[in-house]
Structures are given as structure tokens and as C-alpha cells.
Amino acid sequence: MEMFPIHLLFIVVLMNRYILGPLLRRLKGQRFERVDDSYRPRVAIVVPLFNEGEGIFHTVRALLEQDYPRELLEIIVVDDCSRDDSVAWANKAAEGHPNVRVMRNPENMGKRKGINRGVRAAVDAEIIVSVDSDVVVDKSAVRQLIRRFVHPNVAAVGGRTFVTNRHQNWMTRMIEIKFHFAQQWLKDLERSFRQVMCLSGCLTAYRRRVLLQLEPILEARAIAGVPIKYGEDRFLTRQIVKHDYETVYTLDAFCFTAAPSTLAGYFSQQLRWRRSNLVDLLAGLSHAWRLHPVITVHYVSQLALLLSYPVVIVHNLLNGEFWDILTFHFLVIGLLGFIYRMETRHLPEDRRVAGASFLPMALLMPVTYALFTPLALLTLDSGSWETRGSPTTAPV
């Protein structure tokens, strides 16, 4: 297999992500992200909980400080039969706050079914904000999400995530830069056409009526009869777009969470995400043609790269040409590290890392592509998230 075609495909994806998207954002100006400050719906924040311990206390307390009318805000914590003291910490956070409810599932149901239970319980809410139990949300996040619902067809608005332990070691510094590009740049193309294909469960707001409409589809998700609990955020977003609703992403609503600090943790996360990418990119081919043509090209090129790149890496290894592809990676990653440094030079030192911290990605990228794409394809029916315990655990 020749290198030029795969490099050309790689360049197409890079141009879509790093050139065309930001260019459209600048050309559209204020039209790129419209807001409506007069919209004040009733909001329910649903927090699915499993084995979070003291962390849920800080999550709920941050939500209680939201810059949004308290009489219009409810917080619902749905515990999925945690085996630790999570419920005790959730109840402690709720003390003295009648707008906080702590619910406990009768049995371990998984994240999506737990969220659906919270959605059904929020009968007075028009907007549901989904927040993961391991994040701390900025006090203006809910307000920033709500003001992006400028049209009845806008069904979901997502926010960004910052790495709290960015200075812990080389891994978290690398992930900090990866998060920067994943959120600051990579969604620009999809944002331009209001067809963002993945909104994170860390912080996303949904119209409740749309979640209720899609509930049967979300509850029945399975592969070969095995219920799937990974990649539910991406699956939900794709279903929303598939049903002709608009999805929006904003950098002004944000939360904070810790990134994996070990190779084992990072690899577990990447395998889970790789499965999610493959499942939804493959399943989405049936209706990708209904997307905006630019998004369709972007969508198909991502899948083509995901499937072909591992073959190229193995081919180069077998032919003694691995250094060629590694050099190519270092050139691209080095350039991105320089761009990151230029874009964050105005931030305080504690809010940024050195641009050279991104260089390990040049080696980890071919490794994860070569190993995890085939492994993900062989384990698409896995019911495990590879997190918070053994594979038999059903985490949220």
C-alpha cells in the first residue's frame, strides 16, 4: 500500500478540522453562535451516579451555585446502586436544599437508563442538563447553555471540558493540549452547520420532549443482543441529528474534570472511545447522506481514516518504513504544539502547559490506531466501559 493516498486522506481530515472549520467560524462572525437571553425555561439537571464517593458532593454543590434563577432549577441525582458511600455524600450535599432530589435505582441499570429515569421524573422541566458525577461545573454554565436554544429545532447544546490535573505528569499535559484542539478547533466545521455529531455527557443540555421521543431507541441500544453502555453520548447526539434536529456547541459553558494520568487509564479510555467512534460512524452511514454535504464528506473521511490507518501502520512496520510515518506524525504534532503555544500564550501559567508536551502524541497515535482499532472492531458487543472496576461491573 502506497503512503501517498493515506497521507492525502490524512490531509483532507486535517484541512476539514483545522482549516475549513475555523475559517467558517471567522467568516460567519456573530451568526456562528446566536443567543437568546430572553429564554428562561424550567431546567432539571440530571446527574447519573455510580461509585463516585465524595466527588458527587462537590459536583452537586457546584450546581447549587449556578447563575440561573433558583426557582426554575432542579437537581436530580440518580444513583445506580453504588457500592460505596456515594449516596451518603449526595444526601449530604442535598441537605437544606429542597430543589435537590436523590433517587436510587432498584437495580443496576446503566448510565443511559438512569438518565432516562431522571428525565421522566422531571415532569415540570422543559430543558434537561446532563452532568457527569465526576465534574465540577462553572457557575455560568447552565445560563450559557440555555441562551443557545434560539429556535425550537435546536434540540441539544453542549459545553466544553477543562482538565483539572493538567500539570500532574506528561500524560495529563499531553491530554490538556489534545482537549484544547478537540474542543477549540475540531468541532468548528460541525458547529458551522449546527450538526455537531458528538456532545459530551459531561455537560450538555437537551429539550426534554426530544429525549422522551428518543427514549425507546436509547433504551433498546444493543449489538448482537448485548446491551451497549459505552459511547452513549455520541449515540444520543447522532440520533438527535438523524431525526432532523439541530445540535449546537459552545465554548462559553464549561466544566472541569480529571484526565487519565497513567498509560493504563489512557488506553482504557481510548479503547472505549474507539469502539464508540466505530459503532456510530458505521451505523451512521445509512443516513450520512442527509447531512450537509460538507459534513457528509467530513464524516466519511473520518471513518475511512479510522479503518485504513491501522493497515498502513502495520504495512510500514512489516516493510521497515515505520520511521517514515513516525516522522510525519512528529511534524504534524510539532506544528500543532506550536499553534497551541501561540493560542494560549496570554493565559496564566497555571492554565496552560508547554507546547512540546504534545510530542508524545506522535508516538501514541500510531500505537493506538494499530492496536485499538482492530481490538475495538472485535469487541463491539462489549458491555463494559473498562472503567471503575472489573468488566462485570456496570458503571455509569
N, C-alpha and C positions, 0 to 999 in steps of 0.2 A: 504494500500500500504506500503510495507516494505521500510525502509530507505536505505538498502544496495545497491539495483540496481541504485537508483538515485545518491547516493554518488559515485558509480562506474562510472556512466556516467559523473558526475561532474569531477572526477579524470581524466578520459580519455581526456576531453576537456582541463583541466589544463595541462596535460602532453603534449598534442599537442601544446598548446600555449606557455607554459613556459619552456619546456624542449626540445622537439624534434626540434622546430624551431630554437632556439638559438644554439643547438648542430649542426644542419646542417650548420648554418651560420659560425660557427667556423671551421668545417671540410672543407668547400669549400674555405675558405680564400678569396683571391682576385677574384676567379671565381664567388663568390657570387654576386659581383656588378661590372660588367665590364663597362668601359668608353671608349669614343672615342672623344678626344679633337680636332680632325680634322674636325668634322662635324659642319658646320656653315650655317644652313638654314635660310631663311626669317621666322620671327616669328611675329605673331599677338597675343597680349594679349587682351582677351575679358573680360570685366567687366560688368556683369549684375547689374543693379542699380534699387533700389526701396526704397524710403523714408530713405536714409542714411544720409542726411544733410551734415554737414561739414566733416563727416568721409570720403566721397569719395574724397575730396581734398587731404587728407593725403595718401589715397590709390594710387591715380594717381601720386602724387609727388614721392612716394617711387618707383614706377615703372619706372619713368623717370631717376632714379639713378642706373638702372641695369647695371651690369658689363657685357654688351653684346654690340656688335657693333651697334651704334645707327642707321646706315643706313640700318640695317637688322631688325629693331624692330619697330613695330607699336602698338599703344594702342587704342582700340576701346571701348568706354563706351556706353552701350545700356540701356537707361532709359526706364523703363516700366510704364510710366505715373505716376511718383512720385507726391504726393500731397503736398510735402514740397519744400524746396529750393535746393534740391539735384542737379538739372540741373545747377543752377547758380554756385554752388560750383564746379561742374565738368568742366564747361566752364572756370571758374577762373583758375583751375589747368592746363587747356589746353592752356591758353594764352601764346603766344610766342613759342609754340611747334607744328610745323606742322605735326609731326608724331602722334599727339593725335586727335582722332575724337570722337565727342559726338553725338550719334544718339538717337532719341526719337521715341518709338513705336507709331503707330497711335492709338492704344488702348491697354489696359492692357492685356498682352498675357501670363504672367507667365515666370518664370526663363528660362526653357528649350527652349521655342520658342524665347525668347530674345537672348539667346546664339546662337541659330541656325541662327538668322538674322545676328549677328555679324560674324559668320563663313562664311556665304555666301558673306558678304561684303569684307572679307579679301582675295580677289582673288589672290594676289601675295604670300600669306603665305603658307609655307609647314607645319609649326607647329602652332597649336593654344594652347595658355596657358590660361586656365580658372582661374580667380581670383575673389573671392567674394569681394563685395564692402565694407565690414567691416573689412578687414585685411590690415596689413602693411607687405609688402614682403621684405625679406632680399635682399640686393643688388646683391648677387651672385646667387640667386635662379634660374633665367632663365638659366644661364650658366650651373648650376649643373643639371637641368632637361634635357637640350639639350644633354649633353655629355653622357646620359644614352641611347640614341637612337642608339644602337650599331648594330642593324640589322633591315632590312626593316619590319620584322614581329613584332617588338616592336611598339605597337600602342599607348601606354599611359604610362606616367611616373608621379608618384605622389610624393609630398613632405609632410613634417610634419608641425604641427601647435603647437606653444607655447602659453601658457596662459599669457596674459599681466597683468591681475589683480590678480595674484596668491596669493597675500598677503592681499586681501581685507577682507575676512572673512573665516569662517570654510568651507563654501561651495566651494569657489574658491581654497582653499588649497587642499581639497579633489579631486577636478577635475584636479588640476595640476598633482597629482600622478596618477590618472586614465589615463590622457593623456600620461603620461610617459610610462606606460605599454602598452597602446593601440598602441602606435607608436614605442616604443623602442623594444618591445618583440613580441606582438601578431601577427604582420604581417610577422615574420621571416619564418614561415612554408610556407606560400604562396609565399613569395619572393624567397625561395629556388628553386621553380619550375616555377617561372615567371608567376604565375597565381594569382596575387593579386585580390581579389574579390570586393574590395571597395577602390576607390581612391577619396579623398575629393575634392569637388569643391572649397575649399579654395585655393588650389594650385595644379593644375595638367596640364600637357602638353599632347596634343593629335596630332596624324597625321591628318591633315585636310581632306585628302581623306577618312579616315575611318569614321570621323564624317559625311561627306557627304553621304557615303554609308549607314550609320545607321539612317540618318535623318528621313526617313519615319516611322521607328519603334519608334523613340523617340517622334515624333510629335503626334503619334496615341495612346500613352500610356493612358489607362483608365481602370477602374474597374466598371462593370455594367453600362457602358456608361458615367461614371463621370470621367472627366479628372483628373489625379493624379499629384499633384505638390510637393509631399514630396518624399524624398529618391531618387531624380533623379540622384545623383552622383553614388549611388550604382547600380541603374538600368543600367546606361550607362556603367559602368565598367563590369557588368555581360554580357551585350550584346557584348562587345568587346571580352571578353573571349569566349563566346558562338560561335562567328564567327572565332575562332581559331587564334586569335591574342594573343600576349604576353603583359602582364601588369607588370610594374616594380614600385618599391617604393624605395625611397632613403631618408636617414636622413640628407643628406648634403644640400638639398634645403628646406628652411623653411620660415614660415611667422608667424605673431603674431596677435592674436585676443583675445577679452574679453570673459570670460566664464560666464554663468549664476551665479548670486550672491544671488538668492533667491530660496526657495523651489518651488515657482510657476513657475519661469523660468526654473528651472532644470526639473521639472515634465513635462512641456510642451515639452521640448527638448526630454526627454526620451520617451514620448508617440509617438512623430513624428518618432524617430529613431526605436522604437519598431514596428510600422507599416511597416516601410521600411524593417526592418530585416525579418519580417514575409512574406511580399509580395514577396521579392526576394528569400528568402530561399525556400518557397513553389513553386514559379514559376520555380526556377532553378532545381528542382528535375527531370524535363523532360530531362535535358541534363547533370546532375551532373556526370553521368557515363562516360562522355567523358573527365572529368578532370583526372589529375594524380591520381592514386589510393589512395595515401596518402591524397591528397586534398579532394577527394571524402569522405573518412572516416571522415575527419575533418568537412566537410560541413554538412554531415548528422547528425553527433553527436551534432553540434551546434543547428540544428533545433529540434532534439529530446529533448535536454535540455531545449530549449526555450518553447516547448509545455508541457513538463512533469513537470517542476519545479513548476509552479503555483499550480498544483494539489497536489504536495507533501506538499507545504507550507500550503495550506488550510486544507489538511488532518491532518497535525501536530497541527494546531490551534484547530480543532474540537476535537482532542484527547488529548489536553493538553500537547503536546510534542513540542511546538514551541521553548522552550528554548534549546532543543537538536540541532535543526537546526541552531538556532542563535549562539550557542556555536561553531558549526562547521564553520560558517561564520567568527566569530571573530578570530578563529585560522588561517584560510587561509588569511584573510585580514591583520592580525597582522604580519604574515610571509612576506607578500608582502610589507608591510610598512617598515619592517626591511631591505629587499632587496633594496628597493628604497633608504633608508638612506645610505646603503653601496655604491650604484652605483653613488650617487650624492654628496658624501662627499667632492669631490675635487672642486665642484662648489662654487662660491661666495655665501654668504648668501642670497643675493637678487635674486638669480636664483634657489633657492630650498626652500622647506618647510620641516617641521618636519615630520618624518615617521609616527608618531602617528596621523597625520591629515587624514590618510586614514581610520581610525577606523569607522567613521560614515557610510562608505560604507557597513559595515557588517549589519547594520540595514536597510539602504535604499535599498540594493539589494533585500532582500525578499519582501519588501513592493512593489517595482516597478515591480517585477516579478508577484506577486499575483494580483496586481491591473491592471497594464498596458497591460499585455499580453492578458487577456480576453477582455479588453476595446479596444485594438488595433484590435483584431480579429473581433469585432463587428462594427468597424468603418473604415474598409479597404478602403471603397469608399469615404472617406472624401476628399474634395478638399482643405482643409485648412492645413496650416503649424503650426497653433497655435502660430504664431509669428507676430510681427509688426502690431497689430491691431486686429480687430474683425474677426470672421470666414468668413465673407463675403468678406474680403479683399483678393486680390490675390497677395500675396507677392512674391518676387523673392527667 
